[in-house]
Amino acid sequence: MSQTKRWNKSKGGKAPIVTAKTVEWIIGVASGVLVCSGLVYFGYKAISSDGRPPSFTATMESVENIDGDFHVTVLLRNHGDETAADVVVRGTLDPGPGGVEEREIQFTYVPAGSSRRGALLFSTDPATAARFEFEVVGYTEP
């Protein structure tokens, strides 16, 4: 229920500055501006996209020793303009003599321009390894 102020013209009263109708107009105009801004933004994003396929970088973010296993946190970034699904990252750790450790992790969904985190578990400390690297093995299109 809208309320407006009543005034008495015979006693010199002035009309209220803000009425219910004025508030409705202000909200309507603000809503229209917001909707138009959204349309312009999404239109620009659709036109300016290069359509580049997913492009990844995988980096080590941290290492924690938990009960003898080294949890290596992997940060995966998608620099492309398209989303990727089932992204597989392989971590290879070469401690020197004694064999190479390889671990894989699968990221279910990596949108364009985003990043995801996961962890690989190794029995050898990556800080003491002769070689430690990440490699993105593959992905599918969602």
C-alpha positions in Angstrom: 0.0 0.0 0.0 1.6 3.3 -1.0 1.4 6.2 1.3 1.5 9.9 0.3 1.5 12.9 2.5 -1.6 15.0 2.7 -1.4 18.8 2.9 -3.8 21.6 3.3 -3.5 24.2 0.6 -5.6 26.7 2.6 -3.1 26.7 5.5 -0.1 27.3 3.2 1.1 23.7 3.2 3.6 22.6 0.6 3.4 19.5 -1.6 5.7 16.7 -0.5 8.9 16.5 -2.4 9.0 12.7 -2.7 5.9 10.8 -3.4 5.3 7.1 -4.0 5.1 7.7 -7.7 8.5 9.4 -7.7 10.1 6.5 -5.8 8.6 4.1 -8.4 10.1 6.0 -11.2 13.5 6.2 -9.6 13.5 2.4 -9.0 12.2 1.7 -12.6 15.0 3.9 -14.1 17.7 2.3 -12.0 16.5 -1.2 -12.9 16.4 -0.3 -16.6 20.0 1.0 -16.4 21.1 -2.1 -14.6 19.5 -4.4 -17.2 21.0 -2.4 -20.1 24.4 -2.5 -18.5 24.3 -6.3 -18.2 23.3 -6.6 -21.8 26.1 -4.4 -23.0 28.7 -6.3 -20.8 27.6 -9.8 -22.0 27.4 -8.6 -25.6 30.9 -7.2 -25.4 32.2 -10.4 -23.8 30.6 -12.5 -26.6 32.0 -10.3 -29.4 35.5 -9.7 -28.0 36.3 -13.4 -27.2 39.1 -14.8 -29.3 37.8 -18.3 -28.9 41.2 -19.5 -27.9 41.2 -23.2 -26.8 42.1 -24.0 -23.1 45.7 -23.2 -22.2 47.0 -24.4 -18.9 49.8 -23.7 -16.4 50.3 -26.0 -13.5 52.4 -24.8 -10.6 53.3 -26.1 -7.1 51.7 -23.9 -4.4 52.8 -25.7 -1.2 54.2 -28.9 0.2 53.0 -30.5 3.5 54.4 -33.6 5.2 51.5 -35.4 6.7 52.2 -38.9 8.2 55.1 -39.5 5.9 53.4 -38.5 2.7 54.2 -35.2 1.0 51.0 -33.4 -0.1 52.0 -31.2 -3.0 49.3 -28.6 -3.7 48.9 -28.0 -7.5 47.4 -24.7 -8.8 46.0 -25.2 -12.3 45.1 -22.1 -14.3 43.2 -22.0 -17.6 44.3 -19.0 -19.6 42.1 -19.9 -22.6 38.7 -18.6 -23.6 37.0 -22.0 -23.5 36.1 -24.3 -20.6 37.8 -27.7 -20.2 36.6 -30.8 -18.5 38.5 -33.9 -17.1 41.8 -32.1 -17.1 44.6 -34.5 -16.2 47.8 -33.2 -14.6 50.8 -35.5 -14.1 53.5 -34.8 -11.5 56.9 -36.4 -12.0 59.4 -36.5 -9.1 62.9 -37.9 -9.8 64.7 -38.3 -6.4 67.9 -39.5 -8.2 68.9 -43.1 -7.9 66.0 -45.4 -6.9 63.3 -44.6 -9.4 60.9 -42.0 -10.5 57.6 -41.3 -8.8 54.7 -40.3 -11.1 51.2 -39.2 -9.8 48.2 -37.9 -11.7 45.2 -35.9 -10.6 42.1 -35.1 -12.6 40.2 -31.8 -12.4 36.6 -32.3 -13.3 35.8 -28.8 -14.6 38.1 -25.8 -15.3 36.2 -22.8 -16.7 37.9 -20.3 -19.0 40.0 -17.7 -17.1 39.8 -19.6 -13.8 42.0 -21.7 -11.5 41.6 -24.9 -9.5 43.6 -26.5 -6.8 44.3 -30.2 -6.0 47.0 -32.3 -4.3 49.4 -35.0 -5.4 50.8 -37.4 -2.8 54.5 -38.4 -3.0 56.6 -40.5 -0.6 59.7 -38.4 -1.4 60.1 -34.7 -0.4 60.0 -32.6 -3.6 62.6 -30.2 -2.1 65.2 -32.9 -2.1 64.4 -34.2 -5.6 66.8 -33.9 -8.5 63.8 -33.1 -10.8 60.2 -32.2 -10.1 57.8 -31.1 -12.8 54.1 -30.9 -13.7 52.6 -31.6 -17.1 49.0 -31.2 -18.4 48.3 -34.5 -20.1 44.9 -33.9 -21.6 41.3 -32.7 -21.3 37.9 -33.0 -22.9 35.4 -30.5 -24.1 32.4 -30.3 -21.9 
